[in-house]
Amino acid sequence: MLDDATLGRLRSYVVDSNEVLEFKLVRDERDLEDKETSFLPEMSHQVFGDSETIFGYKDLKIKLYYSAGCLETYLGMSYSEKFRKGMDDEVEPDEVLPKLMDKLAPHVHDNLDSFIKSLTKEDTFRPAGELIHSFTVTDDEDKTRNFEVFKADMTCKGFKEYHQRLQTFLLWYIDAASFIDIDDDQWHYFNMFEKYTSTSGCSRYATVGFATVYQYYAYPNHTRPRIAQILVLPPFQGLGLGAHLLRAIYRQYIGDNHVTDITVEDPSTNFQRVRDYVDALNCLTLPSYGLEFLQQKFNKTMALEAREKFKINKRQARRIYEILRLRVTDLANEKEYREYRLEVKKRLNVPYKRERRDLKKLESVVKSLDQKESGNVILLPNEQRIQTLEKEYRALEDEYKKVIKRLDETSEQ
């Protein structure tokens, strides 16, 4: 057992991997010394383990820099002191760079001068694929900025190498991320860039974010695109770019008669909010989502029209109905608000009712077999279920209100 002094000495060499890792998207050499161009990861357990710590260094700094457009990569680290293993020590310093190199694309610069020289490639870098959407955004400083979305595939020159560098951002910003099989031609790639003018007057592109969509088969001769990954990099978040990227994806599939509907694979809370916002704006244009129908129950016409016009699947169409109905519900009217809550809770309770029915069947079978284990089948008491249902509803309403706030802000513009 280690004494307090030894434990204290070991702890002094432990650092938070989320705090020592520094990212940059470098447009020119001056960005290397500009602290405002730096950003941090949201998570690091997919590289450094569940504890998200690194052992063996004091004043550790890890620099993971990318050129803004083509994503040439630099990896370096510095520290003031490295742990030296003593006779009684059972631990060794973590191998930081090998862990990172194992996750990064090939051809990483380990020399900063070499990385700086590679920045000249930015002048000639052009996004791979087909330009499918362009738009402008006014930022907080009232500056108009230009953005473009390109659709690409692995047959595009240089795209495979670019995507291998781009996908490494998933490790730091999307939990349980995995790299996709780039040899599968059912993947579609959507990449967003900011188009800007460099200090030398050249037109350049800076990587903003990306999405991947898989083309699933749907009987008899249709497809069901599923959005698997979508990410807007931290320096560009807060500008509404995720909604623009989603709209660009929708435009590719909405007019295709072979597409049944568009789904999303395990959406994060933030992305679901963006999806709700875009789908709600679209459904507001549909007759079946008019005020007189929103105040009634969700119906087949709503589901059918949402799917036919915008490729929204039935489950998402129902969710959008609930958001838009809450938007027109007078929360001060006790009867009106109560009817809305009951309608949503009825939908939330469907899985529980199904589970309860299945458990009763199981209990009946077990009892019929006269097994002692029958006592292990426990049904959730109604009172506990009511509390759980209320908690689920409140969390859902809070999310809906965030979407409604954005819808209201959009309508005021």
N, C-alpha and C positions, 0 to 999 in steps of 0.2 A: 504494500500500500504506500502510495506517495505521500510525503509529508507536505505541509502547507507551503513551505518555501519552494519546494520543487514544483508544486501545482501552480503557484504564482508565477514562477519563471516560465513555465510552459505556456500559460495563458497570455503572457506578454507577447508571444509570437503568433497569436491567433488574430486574424482579421476577417472582417465581413467582405465576402467576395463581391457583393452588390455595390459596395462603396469604393473599392479599390480599382474597379474596372472602368475605364474611360473610353467612350466611343466618340468618333468624329466622322462627319461626312465632309471631306476637304475639297473646297473649290479652288483655292490657291494657297500658296505657301504661308500666307499671313494667318490663315485659319489655325495653323499649328500652335500659335501662341495666344490665340483668342479663346479665353475661357468660356465665352458665351456660345461657342460652337460645339462645346462638349455636352454629352448626355450620358446617362447611366442606364444599366439594364433594369428591368422590372423584376427579374428573377435570374438565378444562376445555378439552381440545383441540378439542371440537366447537364451541367458540365462539372460542377464542383461538389455535387452530392447534396443530400437533403438538408444538411446543417448550413449550407451556403457559407462555408468558412474556408479559409486557407491557412494552413499551419506552416510556420518555419521562417517568417520574415517580419521585420519591423519597417514601418514606413513604406510598405509595398505599394507600388503603382504599376498597373497593367494598362498599356496603351494598345487599343485595337482601332486603327484608323482605316477608313475607306476613302478612296477618291470618289467624289460626289456622283459622277456619272457611271463610268465603267467598273467601279468598285475594286480597283487595284487595292490590295490589302497590305497593311503594315502591322506587325505584332512585335511589341517590345515590353520589357519590364525593368523596374529599378527598385532598389531597397537600400536601407542604410545598414542593415545587419541581417545575416542569415544564421539560423539556429545551427549550432555545432553540437553534434551528438556526443554526450559524455558516456563514461563507462556504465553508469546506472540508468541511462535513458533507453526507453524501448520504442521511441518514435523518431522518425526522420522527416525532414522538410518535404512538403508536397512538391511534386514535379509539375509546376504550373504550366510552363510553355508546352510540354508534350501533351497535356490534357487539352489545351486549346488547339494545338496543331492538328490533333486527331479529329477535331470537329470542323476545321476550316477547309476551304477549297485549296487545291494545290497552288504552288507558286506564290507563297506569301513572302513579302519583303521582311527581312530581319534587320535591315539597315535603313535608317531614316533618310539618308542621302539618296539611296536607290529609289525609295518611295517618292521623294520629292521630284526626281527626274521623270518618274512615270506620270506625273501630273500633266505633262505635255500631251498625253493621249486624250485628255479631256476635250481639246479643241476639235478633234476628229471623231469623237464618239457619237454615234447615232443609235437610237433605240432600234432593236430588231422587231420585225413584224409589220403589221398593218396599223396605221393610225385610225382609231375608231371613234375617238371622242376628244374634243378640245374645249376648254372653257377658261374663264378668268375668275379670280377671287380677289376681293379687297381685304387686306389683312388689318390688324389692329392699328397699324400706322398709316392707314388709308392708302397703302401702296397696292396698285393693281398688279397681280401676278398671273402668269400664264401657265396652264397645265395641259398635258396631253396624256391620253391612255392608248396604249398599243396592245394588240393581240398578237401573240407569237407562238411558235412551236419549235420543236427541236431541230427542224430542218433549216431554220433561219441561221445564217452564217454568224458564228460567234455567240449564239444565244445560250448554248449548253454551258459554256464556261462562265458566262455572265450569271446565269441562274444558279449555278453552284455557289457562287459568291453571295448572291442575294439571299438565298434560303438560309444562310447561317444566322440571319437576324431572328429567325423563328425561335432559336434556342433561348433567347433572352426576353422574348415578349409574348410567346404563346405557350401555355402550359401543355405538357404531354405532346410536344411537337415531334414530328418525324419527317424525314426527308422522303419525298415521293419517288416512285420509280420512273425515272425520266425516259426509260425505254418503252413505256406504255403510251401508245399514241392516242389514247382516249383522254389524256390530260390536255386542257386548254390553259394558256397562261395569259394573264392580263397584267400589264405593268404600267404604272403611272410615273410621270416625270414632270418636273418643272422646267420650262423652257426659259432661259434667261440669257442676258448678254454679259460676257466677262469684262473685266477691266480693260482688256486689250481690244474689245469690240467684237469678239467672236460670239456667234450664237452657240450656246451650250445646253446640255440636258443634265439635270440632277435627278438621281433616283429618289422617288417619294414613297413608293409602296408597291404592293402587288397582291394578286389573288390567283389561286389555282382552282380550276373547275373540272370535275370528272364527268365524263359522258356515260351514264349508266343506261343499260338497255331497258326498254319498256315494251312489253308485248302490245301488238304483234310486230310493228316496224317503227317504233318510236324510241325516243331517248328521254331520259330524266336527268338533266344536269344537276350536279350537287356541288355547291361551293364548299371546298374543303379547307382552304386557308385564305385569310385576308388580313393584311397588315399595312397600316400607314405608320411610317417611321416617326419616332418622337419629335424631331424638329419640325414636322409638318402637321402634327396633331392640333386639334382645336380650330381648324379652318373649314371644317365640313367636307373634307376631301373623301372620307369614307363613303359618304352618300353619293358623291359623284362617281366613284369607282364602281359602286353597286349599280348605279343607273347604267353605266357603260356596259356592264355585264348583262344586265337585263335586256338592253337593246339588241344584243347579239342573239337572243333566244326568243323574245316575245313574238317576232314575226315568223318564226319557224313552225310550220304546221306539224312537223315531226316531233316537236318537243311537247310533252304532256304538262309538266310543271317543273318548277325550280325548287330544289331543297337545299338545306344547309346542314353540314355535318357538325354536330356538337357546338353550336354557336356560343361564344363567350357572351357575358352580360352586355358588354359594350357594343359588340357587333349586333346582337339581337335588337338593341335599342335603335341602331342605325337602320337595320332591316325594317323594323316596325315603322319608323318614320317614313322611309321611302315607300313602303307598301301602303301606308295610310294616305299619303299624298296621292298615290295612284288610285286607290279605291274611292277617294272623295270625288273623283270624276265619273264614277259609275252610278247609273240611275238606282240600282238596287241598294246602294248605300246612302240614299237620300234621307233626309231628316225623318220623314214619316215612317220609313222602314227601320231606321236605327232604333226607334223607340219601341219596336216590337222584337220578337225573337229572331235569332239567326235562322236563315232559311236556305233552301237548296238553290234558289236563284242567286243569292249572294255568292255561294261557293262556286257555282257554275260560271257566273260572269267574271269573277276574280281570276279563275283559272283560264278562261278563254281570252280575256283581254290582257292579262299581265302574268300568266303562268304561275299564279300564286296557289299553292296547294291548299286543300280544304282546312287543315289544322291551322295554318297561318291566316287564312281568310277569316276563320272564326275569331282568332286573336285580334285581328284588325277591327272586326265588328265590335268587340268588347272595348277596345280603345276609343273608337269613334262614338260608341254609345255613351261611354263615361264622359266624353267631351261635351255631349249635349244634354247630359243629365243634370238636373237642378239638385245639387247636393244638400241644399237647404230644405228641399221638399222631402219630408221623411218617407212618404209612401213611394215616391219615384225612385229615391235612392235605395230604399229597401228592395224594391223589385229588381233593380240592377244587381245588387249584391247577391240576391238569391239566384239570379240567372247565371252569374259567373260561378258561384259555389256549386251549383248543380253540375256544371261541366267539370269542375275540379274534383268532384266527389265520384265521378264515374269510375276511375281506376280502383278506388277503395271499394266500391260496391262490387266490382268484378272480383277483386281479391277476396272480399268477404264471402262471396258466393262460392268461390273455389275452395276456400278454407272449410266451409261448411260441408262441402262434398267430401273433402279429405277426412274431416272428422267423422263423417258418417261411415266412410269405408273402414277407417281404423277401428271404430267401435264395433262394426260388424265382424271384424276379425278378432274382436275381444283381446286386443293387445294392450299391455300396460302403458305403452308409449302414447296412448290416446290422450293422456293428460297433458302432453306437451303442446297440443294444438291450442293456442290461445288467441281469441278474437279481441281486437282492440275495442275497449269499452266505448259506448256512444259518446259519453262526456269527453273522453280524451280525444276522440276523433273530431268532435265539434271544435275543441280548442286548436287542434292541429289545422283544421280547415280554415279557421279564422286567421291563423298566423299565415297560412299560404295565401289567403286572399289579400291580406294587408300588404304583404311583400309585393304581390302582383299589382295591386292598385298603385303603390308607390312608383313602380316601374312605368306603368301606364301614364301616370301624371307627368313624368319626365318627358315622355314622347309628346304628350299633349302640349306641354309648355313649348317645345320646339315647333310644333305645328302652328301654334298661336303666334310665335315670333315670326315664322315664315309668312303667315297671312298678313302680318302688319307691315312687312317690307314693301 
